[in-house]
Amino acid sequence: MRALMATEGMTEALRSMQTMVGDDGLGNPLAFDGRLFASYLDLVELVEQAAAGRGSGSGSCVAPAAFKHVMDGLAPSFKGHAQHDAHELWSFLLDGLHEETNVARAQRAETEGEEEPEDDGQRTGRVTTMVEHRAKEASDAEAAAAWRRYVASNASPVTGMFAGLLRSLVLCDSCGLGSTTFDPFTSLALPVPPDPPATVKVTVVPAVADGRFVQYTVDAETYEDVEEISEAVSELVGISSDALLPVIIVGSGFGEYVPESRESDELAYGDGSLYLYQVAPPDELASGAVIRLPVCHRANFAVETEVYDAATEGYVVRRVVRQEYLGLPLMLSTPPVVKYSELKKQILSAMAHYVSVPDTVSLNNSEADADAVAGFRAWFHEYMMLLAAAAEAAQADSDFDSDYDELDAGYFPQVEPGLPLSLAAARGELFTLMADGIDQSAVDAGIDQDLVLSPDTYVVVEWNEQVVWEAYSLSRLADCEYDETSLAGSQRGALAPTLDNAVAAFAAPQVVSGDGGWRCPACEAGGRATQMLSIELPPPMLVVHLKRFVQDEASGRLAKKHAFVDAPLVGFSLPVTGGGASAGYSLYAVVNHYGGLGGGHYTAHVCGDNGVWWTYNDSRVSETQEASVVSSAAYLLLYRRNDQGLLQASS
């Protein structure tokens, strides 16, 4: 819906026909008496009101419940809340809106015995303009005549904007006779190449502060499951596979421990990532000497934001607390009974290699660059311990400032002016630990309690936002080494398929044969023939449907292709009949599908008026970088032709 609303001129063209369509439609028997037309424009108005701070959805989002209710009545196949194909919905919407605004139907109404709606005096002029403007682009008189015949029965804002014309030439292999036909289209279905070799991004997370993060790209076909991946990586890093715990990270927390039997393909077509945490080996766990303790980081940030106030019907500024999980979670090996203070020190020690190294830091007035990673982390560990000691001393020592002057005497790296960690921040707790079995009242009273931990214990580090976050943030992968090894397979690095290649594959000669196939009208041979497709008239608005859901030739079952197709944001052109090229196209919207046949999720990327791309994900909207607009999830690509005269005539 967001992609359709972003189509330039579409809403304006439909609104210009509201008087003509009226409450009962144009009388087209293929239409829905104007119900889809009216419901769509009502939804557009709700969205516009919300964007302007008015209406029920103002300040947040609009739930298209009324539109969904109308859709359920018009197309029962879309009833309920199961997953449906986005291209099928797109086609239904365009077909329905076309039929409800098809003014060419009204021109034939009298001969067909239908009641002809009133002409507003502009209908004939609109149809004539659209026909002639596009017919001039045809390569020959035959193609121009085919376009005129089509528009004579199909003239609406939908056909004016989205309709193009295909030329099909079929050559008989027996006698060489050629037969030409023309077919209109409102979306171009392009083949997607076979999936490239599936890969899994594997990151080794060390257990000690002087360890190193290493990342590998692993070929999922060579290493079929998690057990094989762990064993291969184990040999490269010199850590026993028994001491590598396979984990999936979701956000900044542990999603799940991955069984060794999990197939690599499932990982590759999921998030595509696997983390191997170095932990205590199974024999230590079996003895009860240690347990594996997952730890994640969290902070509460107070921010000011504008919210809509229904009482005043306006926006007010309010201070709200936003909770965020940050960085990469820890996996500690710790005794099942441990002092609260010792657990905090263990977490601080493990923190050292999770910290981003500034480009240039000042350590006791001496310069060190980012290459001195080990030295910086050793310093950071010492500094954090000093802060911990300072915080403890602040509770019992009134002469706190003089005892720890070194903390303010250039010891802290001056990353930005005004951002050094202050003694005021150190007086408070660096962080508190939250978990089952931790007595928060004892923590508040400064009592160092014994913690009894179980294999099910999960610890949350609640950071003081003024402590670490003022100067630098925890990095998900600080200074990770990317080890390019043979684990990636031989085809890694091959050029990605392009949209130009997909168009070329669409237009490549196809063999037509078999029973029920083409029969030559001249020699009446029913054998082989060759079909060649070309784009005769490219549309003003081009909808590219990437055919990701296809029948697998081996199994005969439907399957989804996940291959990335490189599609340009600007400067894309279609090859047209005769070997030329259309005017350039610019991408303005993308509909994405994540998941497979059994279930999934749709999102949309839409380019705003100022050229900024936005992601629409259910009720959430966020700005998106151009580099992320086209991905392996792209399903529908919407292009706008860079020809303003054509767009104006079409709308």
C-alpha positions as CSV (number, residue, x, y, z in Angstrom):
1,M,0.0,0.0,0.0
2,R,2.8,2.4,0.8
3,A,4.5,1.7,-2.5
4,L,1.3,2.4,-4.4
5,M,0.7,5.6,-2.5
6,A,4.3,6.7,-3.4
7,T,3.5,6.5,-7.1
8,E,3.8,10.0,-8.4
9,G,0.5,11.4,-9.8
10,M,-1.5,8.3,-8.9
11,T,-3.5,9.7,-6.1
12,E,-4.1,13.0,-7.9
13,A,-5.4,11.2,-11.0
14,L,-7.8,9.1,-9.0
15,R,-9.1,12.1,-7.0
16,S,-9.7,14.0,-10.2
17,M,-12.2,11.2,-11.2
18,Q,-14.2,11.2,-7.9
19,T,-17.1,13.2,-9.4
20,M,-17.2,11.0,-12.5
21,V,-17.0,7.7,-10.6
22,G,-19.5,8.9,-8.0
23,D,-21.1,6.5,-5.5
24,D,-22.0,3.8,-8.0
25,G,-18.9,3.6,-10.2
26,L,-18.9,3.9,-14.0
27,G,-21.2,1.0,-14.6
28,N,-18.4,-1.4,-15.6
29,P,-19.6,-5.0,-14.9
30,L,-16.0,-6.0,-14.1
31,A,-15.7,-3.4,-11.4
32,F,-16.9,-3.3,-7.8
33,D,-19.4,-0.4,-8.0
34,G,-16.8,2.1,-6.9
35,R,-16.2,0.4,-3.5
36,L,-12.5,-0.3,-4.0
37,F,-11.9,3.1,-5.5
38,A,-13.6,4.9,-2.6
39,S,-12.0,2.7,0.1
40,Y,-8.5,3.3,-1.3
41,L,-8.9,7.1,-1.4
42,D,-10.4,7.0,2.1
43,L,-7.2,5.1,3.3
44,V,-5.0,7.7,1.5
45,E,-6.8,10.5,3.3
46,L,-6.4,8.8,6.7
47,V,-2.6,8.5,6.1
48,E,-2.4,12.1,5.0
49,Q,-4.3,13.2,8.1
50,A,-2.0,11.2,10.4
51,A,1.1,12.7,8.7
52,A,-0.4,16.2,9.3
53,G,-1.1,15.4,13.0
54,R,-4.8,15.0,12.6
55,G,-7.1,12.0,12.9
56,S,-7.1,8.7,14.8
57,G,-3.7,7.6,13.6
58,S,-1.9,10.9,14.1
59,G,1.6,10.8,15.4
60,S,2.0,7.1,14.9
61,C,0.5,4.8,12.2
62,V,-2.7,4.0,10.5
63,A,-4.3,0.5,10.8
64,P,-6.1,-0.1,7.4
65,A,-8.9,-2.0,9.1
66,A,-11.7,-0.5,7.0
67,F,-9.8,-1.1,3.8
68,K,-9.1,-4.7,4.8
69,H,-12.8,-5.2,5.5
70,V,-13.7,-4.0,2.0
71,M,-11.0,-6.2,0.5
72,D,-12.4,-9.2,2.4
73,G,-15.7,-8.7,0.7
74,L,-14.3,-8.1,-2.8
75,A,-11.7,-10.9,-2.7
76,P,-12.5,-13.6,-0.2
77,S,-9.1,-15.2,-1.0
78,F,-7.4,-12.4,1.0
79,K,-9.6,-13.0,4.1
80,G,-8.0,-13.7,7.4
81,H,-4.4,-13.0,8.5
82,A,-2.4,-15.7,6.7
83,Q,0.5,-14.8,4.5
84,H,-0.4,-13.9,0.9
85,D,1.6,-13.1,-2.1
86,A,2.4,-9.4,-2.4
87,H,2.4,-9.5,-6.2
88,E,-1.0,-11.1,-6.2
89,L,-2.4,-8.3,-4.0
90,W,-0.7,-5.7,-6.1
91,S,-2.2,-7.1,-9.3
92,F,-5.7,-7.3,-7.7
93,L,-5.5,-3.7,-6.6
94,L,-4.3,-2.4,-10.0
95,D,-6.9,-4.5,-11.9
96,G,-9.7,-3.3,-9.5
97,L,-8.8,0.4,-9.6
98,H,-8.4,0.1,-13.4
99,E,-11.9,-1.3,-13.9
100,E,-13.4,1.2,-11.5
101,T,-11.9,4.1,-13.5
102,N,-12.0,2.7,-17.0
103,V,-13.6,5.5,-19.0
104,A,-13.2,3.6,-22.2
105,R,-15.9,1.2,-21.0
106,A,-18.3,4.1,-20.8
107,Q,-17.7,4.9,-24.4
108,R,-19.0,1.5,-25.4
109,A,-21.8,1.5,-22.9
110,E,-24.5,2.5,-25.4
111,T,-23.8,-0.3,-27.9
112,E,-23.7,-2.8,-25.1
113,G,-27.1,-1.8,-23.7
114,E,-25.6,-0.2,-20.5
115,E,-26.4,3.1,-19.0
116,E,-23.7,5.6,-19.9
117,P,-22.3,7.8,-17.0
118,E,-22.3,11.5,-17.6
119,D,-19.2,12.8,-19.3
120,D,-17.4,15.6,-17.5
121,G,-16.2,17.1,-20.7
122,Q,-12.6,15.9,-20.2
123,R,-12.9,12.1,-20.7
124,T,-12.5,12.0,-24.5
125,G,-9.6,14.5,-24.3
126,R,-7.8,12.4,-21.7
127,V,-8.1,9.2,-23.7
128,T,-7.0,10.8,-26.9
129,T,-3.9,12.4,-25.2
130,M,-2.9,9.1,-23.6
131,V,-3.2,7.2,-26.8
132,E,-1.4,9.5,-29.2
133,H,1.4,10.4,-26.8
134,R,2.4,6.8,-26.3
135,A,1.6,5.6,-29.8
136,K,4.3,8.0,-31.1
137,E,6.9,5.8,-29.4
138,A,5.9,2.6,-31.2
139,S,8.6,1.2,-33.6
140,D,6.1,0.8,-36.5
141,A,2.5,1.3,-37.5
142,E,1.5,-2.2,-36.5
143,A,2.6,-1.7,-32.9
144,A,1.0,1.8,-32.8
145,A,-2.3,0.3,-34.0
146,A,-2.1,-2.5,-31.3
147,W,-1.6,0.1,-28.6
148,R,-4.6,2.2,-29.9
149,R,-6.8,-0.9,-29.9
150,Y,-5.8,-1.7,-26.3
151,V,-6.5,1.8,-25.0
152,A,-9.8,1.9,-26.8
153,S,-11.1,-0.6,-24.3
154,N,-8.7,0.2,-21.4
155,A,-8.3,3.8,-20.5
156,S,-7.7,4.6,-16.9
157,P,-5.0,6.2,-14.6
158,V,-3.7,2.6,-14.0
159,T,-3.2,1.9,-17.7
160,G,-1.9,5.4,-18.3
161,M,0.8,4.9,-15.7
162,F,1.6,1.3,-15.4
163,A,0.7,-0.3,-18.8
164,G,3.4,-1.1,-21.4
165,L,3.3,-3.2,-24.6
166,L,5.3,-6.4,-25.3
167,R,6.0,-7.6,-28.9
168,S,6.2,-11.4,-29.3
169,L,7.7,-12.8,-32.5
170,V,7.4,-16.6,-33.0
171,L,9.4,-18.2,-35.8
172,C,8.6,-21.7,-37.1
173,D,11.6,-23.9,-37.1
174,S,10.2,-25.9,-40.1
175,C,9.3,-23.2,-42.6
176,G,10.7,-20.0,-41.0
177,L,7.4,-18.2,-41.0
178,G,7.2,-15.4,-38.4
179,S,4.1,-14.5,-36.5
180,T,3.9,-11.2,-34.4
181,T,1.5,-10.5,-31.6
182,F,1.3,-7.7,-29.0
183,D,0.4,-8.1,-25.3
184,P,-0.1,-5.3,-22.8
185,F,1.5,-5.7,-19.3
186,T,1.4,-3.7,-16.0
187,S,4.3,-5.6,-14.4
188,L,7.3,-7.2,-15.9
189,A,8.0,-10.6,-14.4
190,L,11.7,-11.3,-14.6
191,P,13.5,-14.6,-13.8
192,V,15.8,-14.8,-10.8
193,P,19.1,-16.7,-11.2
194,P,19.8,-19.8,-9.1
195,D,20.9,-19.0,-5.6
196,P,24.6,-18.6,-5.2
197,P,26.4,-21.0,-2.8
198,A,24.9,-20.4,0.6
199,T,27.3,-19.0,3.2
200,V,27.3,-18.5,7.0
201,K,29.2,-15.7,8.7
202,V,30.8,-17.3,11.7
203,T,32.3,-15.2,14.5
204,V,34.6,-16.6,17.2
205,V,34.2,-14.7,20.5
206,P,37.1,-15.3,22.8
207,A,36.8,-15.9,26.6
208,V,39.9,-14.0,27.7
209,A,40.6,-10.3,27.5
210,D,43.7,-10.7,25.3
211,G,41.9,-13.1,22.9
212,R,40.9,-12.0,19.4
213,F,37.6,-11.9,17.5
214,V,37.9,-13.8,14.2
215,Q,35.3,-13.9,11.5
216,Y,35.0,-16.5,8.8
217,T,32.7,-16.9,5.8
218,V,31.8,-20.6,5.6
219,D,30.4,-22.4,2.6
220,A,27.1,-24.0,3.7
221,E,27.3,-26.8,1.1
222,T,30.8,-27.9,2.1
223,Y,30.0,-27.8,5.8
224,E,26.5,-29.2,6.1
225,D,25.7,-28.6,9.8
226,V,26.8,-26.7,12.9
227,E,29.0,-29.6,14.1
228,E,31.0,-29.6,10.9
229,I,31.3,-25.8,11.0
230,S,32.5,-25.9,14.6
231,E,35.1,-28.6,13.9
232,A,36.5,-26.7,10.9
233,V,36.7,-23.4,12.7
234,S,38.2,-25.1,15.8
235,E,41.2,-26.2,13.8
236,L,41.8,-22.7,12.5
237,V,41.7,-20.9,15.9
238,G,43.3,-23.7,18.0
239,I,40.3,-24.0,20.4
240,S,38.7,-27.4,21.0
241,S,35.3,-27.6,19.4
242,D,33.9,-28.8,22.8
243,A,34.8,-25.4,24.1
244,L,33.0,-23.5,21.3
245,L,29.3,-22.9,22.1
246,P,27.2,-22.1,18.9
247,V,24.8,-19.3,19.5
248,I,22.5,-17.1,17.5
249,I,22.4,-13.4,18.5
250,V,19.1,-11.5,18.2
251,G,19.6,-7.8,18.6
252,S,22.0,-7.5,21.5
253,G,20.9,-10.6,23.3
254,F,21.2,-14.4,23.0
255,G,18.5,-15.8,20.8
256,E,19.1,-19.5,21.2
257,Y,21.8,-22.1,21.7
258,V,22.1,-23.9,18.3
259,P,22.2,-27.7,18.3
260,E,25.0,-29.3,16.4
261,S,22.6,-31.0,14.1
262,R,21.2,-27.7,12.8
263,E,21.7,-27.6,9.0
264,S,23.9,-24.9,7.6
265,D,21.4,-24.0,4.9
266,E,18.8,-23.1,7.6
267,L,21.3,-20.7,9.1
268,A,22.3,-19.2,5.7
269,Y,18.8,-18.3,4.7
270,G,17.9,-17.1,8.2
271,D,20.0,-14.4,9.7
272,G,23.1,-15.8,8.0
273,S,25.2,-15.5,11.2
274,L,26.6,-17.9,13.8
275,Y,28.6,-17.0,16.9
276,L,31.0,-19.5,18.5
277,Y,31.6,-18.5,22.1
278,Q,34.7,-19.8,23.8
279,V,33.5,-21.4,27.1
280,A,34.5,-23.9,29.7
281,P,34.8,-27.4,28.2
282,P,32.2,-30.0,29.0
283,D,34.3,-31.8,31.6
284,E,34.5,-28.7,33.8
285,L,30.8,-28.2,33.4
286,A,30.2,-31.9,34.4
287,S,32.3,-31.6,37.5
288,G,30.2,-28.6,38.7
289,A,33.2,-26.4,39.1
290,V,31.8,-23.8,36.7
291,I,28.6,-22.9,34.8
292,R,28.0,-21.0,31.6
293,L,26.5,-17.6,32.4
294,P,25.0,-15.4,29.7
295,V,25.3,-11.7,30.2
296,C,23.8,-8.9,28.1
297,H,24.1,-5.1,28.4
298,R,21.3,-2.6,28.9
299,A,21.0,1.1,29.6
300,N,18.1,3.5,30.1
301,F,18.3,6.7,28.2
302,A,16.2,9.8,29.1
303,V,15.2,11.5,25.8
304,E,12.9,14.4,24.9
305,T,10.4,13.6,22.2
306,E,7.2,15.1,20.7
307,V,4.0,13.2,21.2
308,Y,0.5,14.0,20.1
309,D,-1.8,15.2,22.9
310,A,-5.4,14.4,22.1
311,A,-6.7,16.9,24.7
312,T,-5.0,19.9,23.1
313,E,-5.0,18.4,19.6
314,G,-1.4,19.3,19.2
315,Y,2.2,18.0,19.9
316,V,3.8,18.4,23.3
317,V,7.4,17.8,24.4
318,R,7.7,15.1,27.0
319,R,10.7,13.4,28.6
320,V,10.6,9.7,28.3
321,V,12.9,6.8,29.3
322,R,14.0,4.6,26.5
323,Q,15.5,1.2,27.3
324,E,18.1,-0.2,24.9
325,Y,20.1,-3.4,24.8
326,L,23.6,-2.6,23.6
327,G,26.7,-4.3,22.3
328,L,27.5,-7.9,22.1
329,P,26.4,-10.2,25.0
330,L,29.0,-12.0,27.1
331,M,29.3,-15.7,27.9
332,L,31.2,-16.2,31.2
333,S,32.4,-19.4,32.8
334,T,32.0,-18.8,36.5
335,P,31.7,-20.8,39.7
336,P,28.1,-21.5,40.7
337,V,28.6,-19.6,44.0
338,V,30.3,-16.3,43.6
339,K,30.5,-12.9,45.4
340,Y,28.5,-10.1,43.8
341,S,31.6,-8.0,43.7
342,E,33.7,-10.7,42.1
343,L,31.1,-11.2,39.4
344,K,31.2,-7.5,38.7
345,K,35.0,-7.6,38.3
346,Q,34.8,-10.6,36.1
347,I,32.3,-8.7,33.8
348,L,34.6,-5.7,33.8
349,S,37.6,-7.9,32.9
350,A,35.7,-9.4,30.0
351,M,34.6,-6.0,28.8
352,A,38.1,-4.9,27.8
353,H,38.0,-6.4,24.3
354,Y,34.5,-5.3,23.5
355,V,35.3,-1.6,23.5
356,S,35.8,0.4,20.3
357,V,39.2,1.9,20.1
358,P,39.2,5.7,19.3
359,D,41.2,6.8,16.3
360,T,43.5,8.7,18.6
361,V,43.5,8.6,22.4
362,S,45.5,10.5,25.0
363,L,46.9,8.2,27.7
364,N,48.7,10.2,30.4
365,N,49.5,12.9,27.8
366,S,51.2,10.4,25.5
367,E,49.7,9.7,22.0
368,A,48.7,6.2,20.9
369,D,47.0,5.3,17.7
370,A,44.3,2.8,17.0
371,D,46.9,0.1,16.1
372,A,47.8,-0.1,19.7
373,V,44.7,-2.2,20.4
374,A,46.2,-4.5,23.0
375,G,47.7,-1.6,25.0
376,F,44.5,0.4,24.9
377,R,42.4,-2.5,26.1
378,A,44.9,-3.2,28.9
379,W,44.6,0.4,29.9
380,F,40.8,0.4,29.7
381,H,40.7,-2.7,32.0
382,E,42.9,-0.9,34.5
383,Y,40.8,2.3,34.2
384,M,37.5,0.5,34.7
385,M,39.0,-1.2,37.8
386,L,40.0,2.2,39.2
387,L,36.5,3.5,38.6
388,A,35.1,0.5,40.5
389,A,37.4,1.2,43.4
390,A,36.5,4.9,43.3
391,A,32.8,4.1,43.4
392,E,33.3,1.8,46.4
393,A,35.5,4.4,48.2
394,A,33.0,7.2,47.6
395,Q,30.6,5.5,49.9
396,A,33.0,5.4,52.8
397,D,35.6,8.1,52.2
398,S,34.7,11.8,52.4
399,D,38.1,12.7,50.9
400,F,37.2,10.9,47.7
401,D,38.4,13.6,45.3
402,S,41.9,13.9,46.6
403,D,42.4,10.1,46.8
404,Y,41.5,9.7,43.1
405,D,42.8,12.9,41.5
406,E,44.5,10.8,38.8
407,L,41.1,10.0,37.3
408,D,40.6,13.7,36.3
409,A,44.3,14.3,35.6
410,G,44.3,13.3,32.0
411,Y,44.0,9.6,32.7
412,F,40.8,9.4,30.8
413,P,41.1,9.5,27.0
414,Q,39.9,12.9,25.7
415,V,37.8,11.6,22.8
416,E,35.7,14.8,22.5
417,P,35.9,18.1,24.5
418,G,33.6,17.9,27.5
419,L,33.0,14.2,27.4
420,P,35.6,12.8,29.8
421,L,34.2,10.5,32.5
422,S,33.9,12.6,35.6
423,L,34.3,11.8,39.3
424,A,30.6,12.6,39.7
425,A,29.8,9.7,37.5
426,A,32.2,7.5,39.3
427,R,30.6,8.3,42.6
428,G,27.6,6.3,41.4
429,E,27.6,2.6,40.5
430,L,29.1,1.8,37.1
431,F,26.4,-0.7,36.7
432,T,24.1,-2.9,38.6
433,L,23.4,-6.6,38.0
434,M,19.9,-7.9,37.5
435,A,19.1,-11.6,37.7
436,D,17.1,-14.2,39.6
437,G,18.7,-14.7,43.0
438,I,20.2,-11.2,43.3
439,D,18.8,-9.3,46.3
440,Q,18.5,-5.7,45.0
441,S,17.9,-4.3,48.5
442,A,21.3,-5.8,49.5
443,V,22.9,-4.2,46.4
444,D,21.3,-0.8,47.3
445,A,22.7,-1.1,50.9
446,G,26.2,-1.9,49.6
447,I,26.2,-5.5,51.1
448,D,28.5,-7.9,49.1
449,Q,26.2,-10.9,48.9
450,D,26.9,-14.4,47.8
451,L,25.2,-15.3,44.6
452,V,24.0,-18.9,43.9
453,L,23.8,-19.3,40.1
454,S,22.2,-22.0,38.1
455,P,22.6,-23.1,34.5
456,D,19.3,-21.2,33.8
457,T,20.5,-17.9,35.3
458,Y,20.6,-14.9,32.8
459,V,22.3,-11.7,33.9
460,V,21.4,-8.2,32.7
461,V,24.1,-5.5,33.2
462,E,22.2,-2.3,33.8
463,W,24.7,0.4,32.9
464,N,24.8,3.9,34.3
465,E,24.2,5.9,31.1
466,Q,26.7,8.6,32.1
467,V,29.6,6.2,32.6
468,V,30.6,4.5,29.4
469,W,28.2,5.9,26.9
470,E,29.5,9.5,27.2
471,A,32.8,8.7,25.5
472,Y,32.4,5.5,23.5
473,S,30.0,2.8,22.8
474,L,30.2,-0.9,23.1
475,S,30.9,-2.3,19.7
476,R,29.2,-5.5,18.5
477,L,32.5,-6.5,17.0
478,A,35.4,-4.3,18.1
479,D,38.4,-4.6,15.7
480,C,37.2,-8.0,14.4
481,E,39.7,-9.8,12.2
482,Y,38.2,-11.1,8.9
483,D,40.1,-14.2,8.0
484,E,39.7,-15.0,4.3
485,T,40.2,-18.7,4.2
486,S,39.1,-21.6,2.0
487,L,36.0,-22.1,4.2
488,A,34.1,-19.8,1.8
489,G,34.2,-22.2,-1.2
490,S,35.5,-21.7,-4.7
491,Q,32.6,-19.5,-6.1
492,R,32.9,-16.8,-3.5
493,G,33.4,-13.3,-4.9
494,A,31.6,-14.0,-8.2
495,L,29.7,-11.0,-9.6
496,A,26.2,-10.6,-8.4
497,P,23.3,-11.0,-10.9
498,T,22.1,-7.7,-12.2
499,L,18.7,-6.4,-13.3
500,D,20.1,-5.8,-16.8
501,N,21.0,-9.5,-16.9
502,A,17.5,-10.5,-15.8
503,V,15.9,-8.4,-18.5
504,A,18.3,-10.0,-21.1
505,A,17.2,-13.5,-19.8
506,F,13.6,-12.5,-20.2
507,A,14.1,-11.4,-23.8
508,A,16.3,-14.4,-24.7
509,P,15.0,-16.7,-27.5
510,Q,12.7,-19.4,-26.0
511,V,12.0,-22.8,-27.6
512,V,8.2,-23.5,-28.0
513,S,7.4,-27.2,-28.5
514,G,5.4,-30.1,-27.3
515,D,1.8,-31.1,-27.5
516,G,-0.7,-28.3,-27.2
517,G,2.1,-25.8,-28.2
518,W,2.3,-23.4,-31.1
519,R,1.1,-24.6,-34.5
520,C,2.4,-22.9,-37.6
521,P,-0.5,-21.4,-39.7
522,A,1.5,-21.8,-42.9
523,C,2.9,-25.4,-42.8
524,E,0.7,-26.5,-40.0
525,A,3.7,-28.1,-38.4
526,G,3.2,-28.7,-34.6
527,G,6.9,-29.1,-33.8
528,R,9.5,-26.7,-32.5
529,A,9.3,-22.9,-32.8
530,T,11.4,-20.1,-31.4
531,Q,9.8,-17.2,-29.5
532,M,11.5,-13.8,-29.0
533,L,10.0,-11.1,-26.7
534,S,10.9,-7.5,-26.8
535,I,9.5,-4.4,-25.1
536,E,7.7,-2.3,-27.6
537,L,6.3,0.4,-25.3
538,P,8.0,0.9,-21.9
539,P,5.5,2.2,-19.2
540,P,5.9,5.4,-17.3
541,M,5.9,3.5,-14.1
542,L,7.7,0.2,-14.3
543,V,6.8,-2.6,-11.9
544,V,9.5,-5.3,-11.8
545,H,8.3,-8.6,-10.3
546,L,11.3,-10.8,-9.4
547,K,10.1,-14.4,-9.8
548,R,11.4,-15.7,-6.5
549,F,8.8,-18.4,-6.0
550,V,9.3,-21.1,-8.6
551,Q,8.8,-24.8,-9.1
552,D,12.0,-26.8,-8.3
553,E,12.9,-28.9,-11.4
554,A,14.2,-31.8,-9.3
555,S,11.5,-32.1,-6.7
556,G,8.6,-30.5,-8.4
557,R,7.9,-28.5,-5.3
558,L,7.6,-24.7,-5.0
559,A,10.7,-23.1,-3.6
560,K,11.9,-19.6,-3.0
561,K,15.1,-18.2,-4.6
562,H,17.1,-16.0,-2.3
563,A,19.7,-14.7,-4.8
564,F,20.6,-11.0,-4.7
565,V,19.8,-9.1,-7.9
566,D,21.7,-5.9,-8.2
567,A,19.2,-3.2,-9.3
568,P,20.3,0.4,-9.8
569,L,18.6,3.2,-7.9
570,V,19.0,5.6,-10.9
571,G,19.9,5.3,-14.6
572,F,18.1,2.0,-15.3
573,S,16.9,1.6,-18.9
574,L,14.9,-1.0,-20.7
575,P,16.0,-2.3,-24.1
576,V,13.2,-1.7,-26.6
577,T,12.3,-3.2,-30.0
578,G,14.8,-2.3,-32.6
579,G,17.8,-2.4,-30.3
580,G,17.4,1.0,-28.7
581,A,16.9,1.9,-25.0
582,S,14.1,3.6,-23.2
583,A,14.5,6.8,-21.2
584,G,16.2,6.2,-17.8
585,Y,14.2,5.0,-14.8
586,S,14.7,5.9,-11.1
587,L,13.7,3.5,-8.3
588,Y,11.1,4.9,-5.9
589,A,9.9,1.9,-3.9
590,V,10.8,-1.7,-3.1
591,V,8.6,-4.4,-1.6
592,N,10.6,-6.9,0.4
593,H,9.8,-10.5,1.4
594,Y,11.7,-12.2,4.2
595,G,11.3,-15.9,4.9
596,G,10.0,-18.7,2.8
597,L,6.9,-20.4,1.5
598,G,5.7,-21.5,5.0
599,G,5.8,-18.0,6.4
600,G,7.5,-14.7,6.3
601,H,7.3,-10.9,6.6
602,Y,6.9,-8.0,4.2
603,T,8.4,-4.6,4.4
604,A,8.7,-1.6,2.0
605,H,11.4,0.9,1.2
606,V,10.0,4.2,-0.2
607,C,11.9,7.2,-1.4
608,G,10.6,10.5,0.0
609,D,10.3,13.8,-1.8
610,N,13.7,14.9,-0.5
611,G,15.4,11.8,-1.8
612,V,15.7,10.2,1.7
613,W,14.7,6.5,1.8
614,W,12.4,5.2,4.5
615,T,11.6,1.7,5.6
616,Y,8.0,0.9,6.5
617,N,7.9,-2.2,8.8
618,D,4.4,-2.8,10.2
619,S,3.9,0.2,12.6
620,R,7.6,1.2,12.6
621,V,9.2,3.8,10.2
622,S,12.9,4.3,10.0
623,E,15.4,6.1,7.7
624,T,17.3,3.8,5.5
625,Q,20.7,4.2,3.8
626,E,20.8,3.9,0.0
627,A,23.2,1.0,0.2
628,S,20.5,-1.1,2.0
629,V,17.5,-0.3,-0.3
630,V,18.1,-3.3,-2.7
631,S,18.8,-6.6,-1.0
632,S,18.2,-10.3,-1.5
633,A,14.8,-9.8,0.0
634,A,13.6,-7.5,-2.8
635,Y,10.5,-8.8,-4.4
636,L,8.8,-5.9,-6.3
637,L,10.9,-3.0,-7.7
638,L,9.0,0.1,-8.6
639,Y,10.7,2.5,-11.1
640,R,9.6,6.0,-12.3
641,R,10.5,6.9,-15.8
642,N,12.5,10.1,-16.1
643,D,10.2,11.8,-18.6
644,Q,8.0,14.4,-17.0
645,G,6.0,15.1,-20.2
646,L,5.1,11.4,-20.4
647,L,4.1,11.3,-16.7
648,Q,1.8,14.3,-17.0
649,A,0.1,13.0,-20.2
650,S,-0.4,9.5,-18.6
651,S,-1.9,10.9,-15.4
